Amino acid sequence: MIKRAILHIGGEKTGSTTLQRFLTRNAALLKQAGFFYPCASNDICFEHDAHFPVAGALIDGDVEFVSAKRQPMLPSVLAHLAQSARAANGNLILSCEHFSSRITRLQQLQKLRDALPTDDIKIVFYAREPSELALASWSESIRNGSHHRFSADQILPQARFFNHLQTLDLWAEAFGRSNLIVREYDRTQMADGDIRRDFCEQLGVEITDPLLDDDRNISLDLQRLEVLRHLNEALPKFSECADGWRRAQCIRVLVTEFIPEGEPLGRLLSKHESNAIKARFSEVTQELNRQYFDGRLSRKWFPQDNPADPEPNSVTALQEAEVIQALVATITRMAERTSEDGTSHAVGGARAYRKRRLRNTRRKLKQALQVTKQRLLAPFEARGA
């Protein structure tokens, strides 16, 4: 039976993908050091380098972060987790950022606690400053099918996703505040500026020559995200059709390769707007700093007296028109690649499959272009009239 359970619960957009890949690739070395990271391909608690099915098992209904294959198994996940934890030795590590963002009720955490056959449970959480989290989470939502514009005005303490104090208080109620290990997600605050090394240091994990990959979750630039955002309007949402949404995810990944590069995502949020967000979170940040950081939060969490650029950025109609041009360029690039594949003398099965995907995606893009063109050009046509 396990001695201790360590639950890495995120938060969102704090390098979880990189950490999970590290834990999966080094599972054998971790086991030698006394830490068990369940990652067998047939383990129903595990998927995509993490324990998303465990979080999914605590939520009523289907969830988009668990595959269609694993979805029917969710009712059995907690029982399987308890059984495997009883059969294991040493310390159990589970990781899923959706533990912190999607689990919002005490009863859910109690079910998770009851599935773990030990009273020694530690919770590891990395907190990201809200204005930084706002951009990163908007980017992720676009990559997963959303089509809403980014708005700094909607980043409020009332939104639990950005309010780390609410999240931590909930977990403290279920597991005890003394069992929470809370870290600031900032390279200057982490061991060697690396979440993998920082995580190991916090838990006393010592392994020799671990396998280290590059960051697996690279952020997209503003133009790529804007093209995807408009394309998403023509693709099915998860709530409308789960299978259609999963196919749309493949389209988004494929299309992204062909979208011309643009300006950095950070352009969406001026220092003025970032400062306003920090000011709105001031009381929450002070209490978070007092309760969970012993006053050690870095200065960047707090509003500055004199932000460098007092005027906020805005996305103008002209920039929207430029998105249409990027859509056209994307279709052109895909058409060129399809033509190249079609004229090759060595079109194998994989190449032919890629050609069909490109052709189908071009059709989807053309549909999306027709949907967005009329809407985006309406202001120009009105002015011309």
C-alpha positions in Angstrom: 0.0 0.0 0.0 1.2 3.5 -0.8 2.7 5.6 2.1 1.9 9.0 0.7 -0.2 10.4 -2.2 1.0 13.5 -4.0 -1.6 15.3 -6.1 -0.3 17.8 -8.6 -3.4 19.8 -9.4 -2.0 22.5 -11.7 -3.0 25.3 -11.9 -3.9 25.8 -15.5 -1.2 27.1 -17.8 1.7 26.6 -15.4 3.8 24.1 -17.4 1.7 21.0 -16.5 2.2 19.4 -19.9 5.9 19.7 -19.6 5.9 18.3 -16.1 3.6 15.4 -17.0 5.7 14.4 -20.0 8.7 14.4 -17.6 7.0 12.2 -15.0 5.8 9.8 -17.7 9.2 9.4 -19.4 11.0 9.0 -16.1 8.5 6.7 -14.4 11.0 3.9 -14.1 13.6 6.2 -12.4 10.9 7.6 -10.2 9.9 4.1 -9.1 13.5 3.3 -8.1 13.5 6.5 -6.0 10.3 5.4 -4.3 7.7 7.3 -6.3 5.0 5.6 -8.4 3.5 7.5 -11.3 0.8 5.3 -12.9 1.3 5.6 -16.7 0.7 2.2 -18.2 -1.0 2.5 -21.6 -3.9 0.2 -20.4 -4.4 2.0 -17.1 -7.8 3.6 -17.3 -6.7 6.3 -14.9 -4.1 7.6 -17.3 -4.2 9.3 -20.7 -2.0 11.8 -22.6 0.8 11.7 -20.0 -1.6 12.6 -17.1 -4.5 11.5 -15.0 -7.3 13.3 -16.8 -9.8 10.3 -16.4 -9.5 10.7 -12.6 -10.7 14.3 -12.8 -13.3 13.3 -15.4 -14.6 10.6 -13.0 -15.4 13.3 -10.5 -17.6 15.3 -13.0 -21.1 14.4 -14.1 -21.5 14.0 -17.8 -19.0 13.8 -20.7 -15.9 16.0 -20.6 -13.8 17.1 -23.6 -10.5 16.4 -22.0 -11.1 12.6 -21.8 -11.1 10.6 -25.1 -14.1 8.9 -26.5 -12.4 5.6 -25.8 -11.9 6.3 -22.1 -15.3 8.1 -21.6 -17.3 4.9 -20.9 -14.7 3.7 -18.3 -15.1 6.8 -16.1 -17.5 5.2 -13.6 -14.8 2.6 -12.8 -11.9 4.9 -12.6 -11.9 5.7 -8.8 -12.3 2.0 -7.9 -9.4 1.2 -10.1 -7.3 4.0 -8.6 -8.0 2.7 -5.1 -7.1 -0.9 -6.1 -3.8 0.1 -7.8 -2.9 2.4 -5.0 -3.3 -0.5 -2.5 -1.1 -2.7 -4.6 1.7 -0.1 -5.0 4.6 0.7 -2.8 6.2 4.0 -1.9 4.6 7.3 -2.8 1.9 7.8 -5.4 2.0 10.8 -7.8 -1.1 11.9 -9.7 -1.1 14.9 -12.0 -3.9 16.7 -13.7 -4.4 20.5 -14.0 -8.2 20.1 -14.3 -8.2 19.0 -10.6 -7.9 22.6 -9.7 -10.0 24.2 -12.5 -12.9 21.8 -13.0 -13.4 20.4 -9.5 -15.4 23.1 -7.7 -17.3 21.2 -4.9 -16.2 19.8 -1.6 -18.1 16.5 -2.2 -16.0 15.9 -5.3 -12.7 16.3 -3.4 -14.1 14.0 -0.6 -14.7 11.3 -3.2 -11.1 11.7 -4.5 -9.8 11.6 -0.9 -11.8 8.4 -0.1 -10.3 6.7 -3.2 -6.8 7.1 -1.8 -5.8 4.4 0.8 -3.7 6.8 2.9 -4.2 9.7 5.2 -0.9 11.3 4.1 -1.9 13.3 1.1 0.0 16.3 -0.2 -1.4 18.8 -2.7 1.0 20.7 -5.1 -0.3 23.8 -6.8 1.5 26.4 -9.0 -0.2 29.8 -9.0 0.2 32.1 -12.0 -0.4 35.8 -11.8 -3.9 36.6 -13.2 -3.1 39.0 -16.0 -0.5 36.4 -17.4 -3.0 33.6 -16.9 -5.7 35.6 -18.7 -3.7 35.6 -22.0 -2.5 32.0 -21.7 -5.9 30.7 -20.9 -7.6 32.6 -23.7 -5.0 31.1 -26.1 -5.8 27.6 -24.9 -9.6 28.2 -25.2 -9.2 29.2 -28.9 -7.1 26.1 -29.5 -10.0 24.1 -28.1 -12.8 25.6 -30.1 -13.9 28.9 -28.5 -14.4 32.0 -30.7 -14.9 34.7 -28.1 -12.7 37.8 -28.2 -10.1 38.5 -25.5 -11.4 41.0 -23.0 -9.3 42.3 -20.1 -12.4 43.7 -18.5 -13.7 40.1 -17.9 -10.8 39.1 -15.8 -12.4 39.5 -12.4 -11.9 38.0 -8.9 -15.4 36.7 -9.1 -14.3 34.3 -11.8 -13.0 31.3 -9.9 -10.7 30.2 -12.7 -8.5 33.3 -11.9 -9.1 33.4 -8.1 -6.4 31.1 -6.7 -7.5 31.9 -3.2 -10.9 30.2 -3.7 -9.3 27.2 -5.3 -6.8 26.7 -2.5 -9.3 27.3 0.3 -11.5 24.5 -1.2 -8.6 22.1 -1.2 -7.5 23.2 2.2 -10.9 22.4 3.5 -10.8 18.9 2.1 -7.1 18.0 2.8 -5.9 20.5 5.4 -4.0 23.7 4.8 -0.8 22.2 6.2 -0.8 19.6 3.4 -0.8 22.2 0.6 2.5 23.0 -1.2 1.9 26.2 -3.0 4.4 27.6 -5.4 4.6 30.7 -7.6 4.8 30.0 -11.3 7.7 32.2 -12.2 11.0 31.0 -13.6 12.8 33.4 -11.2 11.1 31.7 -8.3 11.5 28.0 -9.3 14.5 25.8 -8.8 16.8 26.3 -11.8 13.9 28.2 -13.4 12.3 24.8 -14.3 9.0 23.4 -13.1 10.3 19.8 -13.4 13.3 20.4 -11.1 11.2 22.6 -8.8 8.5 19.8 -8.4 11.2 17.2 -7.6 12.9 19.5 -5.1 9.6 20.2 -3.3 9.0 16.5 -2.9 12.5 15.4 -2.2 12.7 13.4 -5.4 16.3 12.5 -6.3 16.9 10.8 -9.7 20.1 10.7 -11.7 20.2 11.7 -15.3 16.5 12.2 -15.9 15.2 12.4 -19.5 14.3 16.0 -20.3 12.2 17.1 -23.3 11.7 20.6 -24.7 8.6 22.5 -23.7 5.7 20.6 -25.4 3.0 23.3 -25.2 4.2 26.2 -27.2 2.1 29.3 -27.3 0.7 30.6 -30.6 1.0 34.1 -31.9 -1.8 36.6 -32.2 -2.5 36.1 -35.9 -2.7 32.3 -35.7 -5.1 32.6 -32.8 -7.3 35.1 -34.6 -7.5 32.9 -37.7 -8.4 29.9 -35.5 -10.9 32.0 -33.6 -12.8 32.9 -36.8 -12.5 29.3 -38.1 -14.0 28.0 -34.9 -17.3 29.7 -35.8 -17.7 27.2 -38.6 -16.7 24.1 -36.6 -18.9 22.2 -34.1 -18.6 22.8 -30.3 -18.2 19.9 -27.9 -21.6 20.7 -26.4 -23.2 20.3 -29.9 -21.4 17.2 -31.1 -18.6 15.5 -29.2 -17.3 13.5 -32.2 -17.5 16.5 -34.4 -15.5 18.6 -31.9 -12.8 15.9 -31.8 -12.6 15.9 -35.6 -12.5 19.7 -35.5 -9.5 19.5 -33.1 -7.6 17.6 -35.8 -8.5 20.3 -38.3 -7.3 23.0 -36.0 -3.9 21.3 -35.5 -3.5 20.8 -39.2 -4.5 24.3 -40.2 -2.2 26.0 -37.7 0.8 24.7 -39.6 -0.3 26.9 -42.6 -1.3 30.1 -41.0 1.2 32.9 -41.6 3.0 34.1 -38.4 2.0 37.3 -36.8 2.7 39.5 -33.8 3.3 38.2 -30.3 0.2 37.4 -28.2 1.3 39.8 -25.5 0.2 42.7 -27.8 -3.4 42.1 -26.7 -2.7 43.2 -23.2 -1.1 46.6 -22.5 0.7 47.4 -19.3 -2.2 49.7 -18.5 -4.7 46.8 -18.8 -2.4 44.4 -16.9 -2.1 46.9 -14.1 -5.9 47.3 -14.0 -6.3 43.5 -13.6 -3.8 43.4 -10.8 -5.6 46.3 -9.0 -8.9 44.4 -9.2 -7.2 41.4 -7.6 -5.4 43.4 -5.0 -7.4 42.1 -2.0 -7.3 38.5 -3.2 -3.6 38.7 -3.8 -2.8 40.2 -0.4 -4.8 37.4 1.3 -3.2 34.7 -1.0 0.2 36.1 -0.1 -0.5 36.1 3.6 -2.1 32.6 3.8 -0.1 30.5 1.3 3.1 32.3 0.5 4.1 33.8 3.9 4.6 37.2 2.2 7.0 35.9 -0.5 4.9 36.6 -3.7 7.0 38.5 -6.2 6.3 42.2 -7.0 4.7 41.4 -10.4 1.5 40.4 -8.7 0.9 43.9 -7.4 -0.2 47.0 -9.4 2.5 49.5 -10.3 2.1 53.2 -9.5 3.1 54.4 -13.0 2.4 51.9 -15.8 4.6 52.7 -18.8 1.9 53.0 -21.4 -1.3 54.6 -20.0 -3.5 53.8 -23.1 -4.9 50.3 -23.6 -4.5 48.4 -26.8 -7.6 47.7 -29.0 -8.3 45.4 -32.0 -9.5 47.7 -34.8 -11.7 46.9 -37.8 -8.6 47.1 -40.1 -7.0 44.4 -38.1 -10.1 42.3 -38.4 -9.9 42.7 -42.2 -6.3 41.6 -42.0 -7.5 38.4 -40.5 -9.5 37.7 -43.6 -6.3 38.1 -45.6 -4.6 35.6 -43.3 -7.4 33.2 -43.9 -6.9 33.6 -47.7 -3.2 33.1 -47.3 -3.8 30.0 -45.2 -6.1 28.4 -47.9 -3.5 29.3 -50.5 -0.7 27.6 -48.6 -2.8 24.5 -48.1 -3.7 24.4 -51.7 -0.1 24.6 -52.7 0.8 21.8 -50.3 -2.1 19.6 -51.7 -0.8 20.2 -55.2 2.7 19.3 -54.2 1.5 16.1 -52.7 -0.6 15.3 -55.7 2.2 15.6 -58.2 4.7 13.5 -56.2 5.8 10.3 -57.9 5.8 8.5 -54.5 2.5 9.1 -53.0 2.2 6.4 -50.3 -0.7 5.6 -48.1 0.2 8.2 -45.5 0.8 10.9 -48.1 -2.5 10.2 -49.8 -4.3 10.3 -46.4 -2.7 13.7 -45.7 -3.8 14.9 -49.2 -7.4 14.0 -48.4 -7.2 15.7 -45.0 -5.9 18.8 -46.7 -8.6 18.8 -49.3 -11.3 18.4 -46.7 -9.8 21.1 -44.5 -9.6 23.5 -47.5 -13.4 23.0 -47.9 -13.9 23.7 -44.2 -11.8 26.8 -44.5 -13.7 28.1 -47.5 -16.9 27.7 -45.6 -15.4 29.5 -42.6 -14.2 32.3 -44.9 -17.7 32.8 -46.3 -19.1 32.9 -42.8 -16.6 35.5 -41.5 -16.2 37.6 -44.6 -19.6 39.1 -44.6 -19.5 39.8 -40.9 -16.1 41.3 -40.8 -16.5 43.5 -43.9 -19.9 44.8 -42.9 -18.4 48.0 -41.2 -16.5 48.9 -44.4 -19.5 48.3 -46.6 -21.7 50.5 -44.3 -19.1 53.3 -44.4 -19.0 53.0 -48.2 -22.7 53.4 -48.5 
